[in-house]
Amino acid sequence: MNDFKTKVISAVRWFAFIRFLSQAFSWFMTLFVLRLLSKDDYGLFALATVLTSFLSLMSELGLGAVLIQKKDLSLEHTKKVFGIIILAGLTICITVAVLSPIAASFYRDSRLIPISIVLGLQFLFIPFQVIPQSMLERDLDFKKRSTVEFASAIIGGSVTLISALNGAGVWALVYGHITVSLTKVIGFNIAYPFKHMPSFNFKDIRDMLSFGSYTIGSRCLWFLYSNADIIIAGRLLNTESVGLYKFATHLASLPAQKINPIVNQVAFPAFSKIQGDTELVGAHYLKAVRLMSLIAFPILWGLLSIAPLIPNYLGEQWREAVPLLQIMCLVAPFRMLNSLTQPIINAFGRPEVSFKNQVNFAVILCASYLLGCYFWGLYGLVGAWAISFPVIMMKNLYRSLPIINLTLTRMLACIIRPAIISAIMAIIAISVRSAADGHTYDSLVLTSTIIAGAVAYTLLSLTFNKTTSNELIKIIRH
């Protein structure tokens, strides 16, 4: 068990380190690109990716997760999975071309047609990424995986920036997106060569397809409620409003996009290996909740504190997005915590529970988005998410946690201290920002606000949340 623990910690550390480097580069590129592109460019790209992002959920039919979770995986199983996902990729590429005009008609913008078709080309080569990537995850070899993703981030970000500098507009985002996908395919096949022909004999894989079907269903429902806001806003509002909303959601989602994959992509294969020990899995889950809370609340509520300063650096065109961003940051920590449940459910072979959870999110959030946006515009859209998400999350946790013999009360007890300490930190940071704003340089206001918040949170955590703080320090030093 000690060897397993060491391997998991090593995987997390490698994944975190390389991902930090890649995201630091991506953020650096984003700062430049945001100043080069317009709100209309971002809004148009957001609408174009709704279709392709949805279809990408079905590009490997949920079979990548099966390759990681299945105990008695054979080469023949793997070759059959390869054959299925190749056919799926070809089908999806054709589907994008057929549906693009319909999507453009729905949004009343013909510019979406060529953008969607080009984005759809990625489905022709993504199938060749699934097997190598899944096998690296199964082996907890995140050193190779993270290296591939680092390289793809650098190459894709560079293509986006160069294209934007040359006046490509929205196409800069398209070229960068395609480049990232293609680079990953090449990189993963170098890291884990899979030199076997696909098999199109699909006998004896009913169990795998059953697991995969629930996984696809859950992903589709997740996509529905995750993108319903953009779909509804794109129909009821203009592209500039969608661009403002996308800007706010992008910044509020950055911590989740950068931190959650580090935890979840290691957690699923790790929990799959110890799925027979429910008590041990429960203990690790609570530890993950404590550590995620220690990180998520201060980052997002800290971002809430400095949000009014962001347009000073990214451009005044984003000033209207500040209150939207602040509302999102208030609830975003719960979104990060919610994602910790999925790896456990899948590791225990209970995809039907995940499916029911996603049904709750899809039905309630979609209805809330529609009502909020129709009656109150952008603020109604943001408010609908901020109110509905935590409520649905608690209901789903009440259903899911008994799988590992835990209660909702025990889980919530792990987040109370970090939340209270982060609230105090935010009050201190906002006070410092308000006192300094207008009296000195913007850079000094930002720096003093961040330092004040960081010092306050660190001291309060080491005093009132010492155990969890020491757990994080031990992992970092390990």
C-alpha positions, -999 to +999 in steps of 0.1 A: +000+000+000+029+024+007+042+017-028+008+025-042+005+057-022+040+068-033+031+061-069-001+082-066+016+111-050+044+110-076+018+110-103+000+140-088+032+159-084+045+153-119+011+161-134+008+193-113+043+205-121+041+200-158+006+213-160+016+244-140+043+251-166+019+246-195-008+267-179+016+295-170+025+296-207-012+294-217-021+323-194+008+343-207-005+338-243-041+345-232-032+379-218-019+389-253-047+372-273-074+389-252-061+423-262-059+413-299-093+398-303-128+413-299-158+403-279-174+392-311-145+369-319-148+352-286-186+350-288-185+335-323-159+309-313-180+300-282-210+294-303-191+273-329-176+250-302-210+242-288-217+216-315-181+202-318-177+200-280-209+181-276-200+156-303-165+152-289-181+136-258-191+107-280-159+105-300-146+075-279-181+063-268-170+063-231-146+034-238-115+053-227-129+051-192-135+014-197-099+008-206-088+024-173-114+007-150-115-028-164-095-053-144-091-081-169-083-060-200-069-080-229-052-070-262-082-082-281-105-059-261-082-030-268-081-037-305-120-038-306-122-005-288-098+009-313-120-002-342-152+012-326-137+046-319-123+050-355-158+044-369-172+068-343-147+095-353-155+093-390-192+094-383-189+124-360-168+143-386-195+138-412-222+148-387-205+181-380-205+190-417-242+181-419-253+200-388-232+231-392-257+249-415-285+241-390-265+255-361-257+286-381-294+291-389-303+286-352-279+314-342-286+335-373-249+337-382-236+321-414-200+326-403-204+296-380-205+271-410-169+271-421-156+274-385-176+244-374-166+223-404-128+230-398-132+222-361-149+189-371-118+177-389-102+169-355-125+139-351-106+121-379-074+119-359-086+120-322-094+082-323-056+075-326-051+093-293-075+074-271-057+041-267-022+055-258-037+081-235-059+057-216-031+032-212-008+058-197-035+068-172-042+031-164-005+027-155-005+060-136+023+072-159+014+109-157+049+120-163+046+111-200+010+123-203+017+157-188+048+161-210+027+156-241+000+181-229+028+206-221+041+204-256+007+206-272-001+237-250+031+255-261+026+247-298-011+254-299-008+286-279+020+298-302-001+292-333-030+311-317-009+341-308+009+342-342-024+340-360-040+367-339-010+390-345-015+385-382-051+396-380-068+362-382-095+372-358-117+343-347-097+319-369-067+323-346-087+304-319-097+278-345-061+272-357-048+270-321-076+245-311-069+222-341-031+224-335-035+213-298-056+183-309-032+172-336-001+177-314-017+155-287-023+127-311+013+127-323+027+131-288+007+103-271+016+078-299+053+086-293+049+082-255+029+050-258+032+034-292+001+012-300+012-007-331-018-029-336-045-029-363-080-022-351-105-050-349-140-046-363-153-078-347-174-064-319-185-096-302-181-101-264-179-064-255-214-059-243-203-051-207-178-026-220-204-009-242-229-009-212-204+009-190-195+032-219-232+040-226-238+053-191-206+072-193-216+088-226-251+095-212-235+113-182-212+132-204-239+143-227-261+155-198-230+173-183-224+190-216-261+200-219-262+218-186-226+231-190-233+247-224-271+254-221-261+289-208-242+297-240-269+281-262-297+301-245-276+333-244-267+329-281-304+327-289-318+355-267-288+379-266-262+393-291-227+380-297-211+408-277-232+398-246-222+362-252-186+373-254-188+391-220-204+361-204-178+337-220-150+360-207-164+358-171-170+321-172-136+315-187-118+333-158-140+318-131-134+283-146-097+286-149-088+272-115-112+242-121-098+237-155-062+237-143-065+220-109-094+195-112-078+174-141-047+170-120-068+154-092-095+136-112-073+121-139-051+106-112-080+097-089-100+076-113-073+050-121-060+052-085-094+045-070-100+018-095-070-001-082-083+000-045-120-003-053-123-033-030-114-013+001-144+010+007-131+024+040-098+034+024-114+050-005-137+070+018-107+083+038-089+093+007-120+111-006-124+132+025-087+141+024-092+152-012-121+173-002-101+190+026-072+197+003-094+209-026-112+233-002-079+246+011-070+255-024-103+263-042-119+288-018-089+312-014-081+312-052-117+319-063-127+343-035-093+360-040-102+364-077-135+379-066-116+404-046-093+416-074-119+413-102-124+452-105-087+455-114-087+430-142-099+454-170-069+476-162-047+448-177-070+430-202-088+461-216-117+483-207-139+463-231-142+437-203-154+462-176-190+451-179-180+415-172-166+422-137-199+418-117-207+386-137-172+373-128-177+381-091-210+363-088-195+332-105-164+332-083-186+331-052-200+297-061-172+283-083-154+265-053-184+242-050-181+233-087-145+222-081-156+201-051-184+185-070-160+171-095-143+149-069-173+126-067-172+114-103-140+094-102-152+074-071-186+065-087-169+053-119-141+034-100-168+015-081-185+006-114-217+026-106-221+048-137-259+047-133-255+068-102-235+094-121-262+094-148-289+102-123-268+130-108-264+145-143-301+143-150-307+164-119-282+190-131-294+191-167-332+194-159-329+220-131-301+241-145-314+243-180-348+255-168-331+280-145-310+293-173-339+298-196-361+316-170-332+337-157-319+349-192-354+355-206-365+378-177-333+393-165-307+389-192-270+382-184-275+388-146-304+364-146-283+338-164-255+341-138-278+343-109-296+311-120-264+291-119-252+306-086-284+297-069-292+264-085-258+247-086-250+243-049-286+230-042-284+203-068-249+194-058-260+187-022-289+165-034-265+145-056-239+141-029-267+128-006-273+100-032-236+093-040-217+093-008-233+061+007-214+042-021-183+047+001-201+046+034-200+084+040-226+110+048-232+145+035-225+159+070-190+144+071-182+159+037-195+194+046-175+193+078-143+192+057-151+225+039-163+248+067-130+260+080-114+268+046-146+286+036-148+308+067-111+316+065-114+325+028-143+348+036-122+366+061-093+368+036-117+382+009-129+409+033-093+419+041-083+419+004-113+440-006-106+465+021-069+469+010-079+472-026-106+498-018-082+518+004-054+518-022-074+522-054-069+556-070-041+566-047-012+547-064-003+528-095-026+499-106+002+474-103+008+484-067-029+481-059-030+446-074+002+435-057-007+449-023-042+433-025-028+399-034-001+400-007-026+411+020-050+383+011-022+357+008-007+366+041-040+367+059-051+333+045-018+316+053-017+328+089-053+320+095-050+285+080-018+277+099-036+288+131-072+275+127-068+248+100-034+234+109-040+197+102-051+202+066-024+228+060+002+203+072-013+176+049-007+198+019+028+208+030+036+171+034+024+163-001+045+192-016+076+181+003+072+144-004 
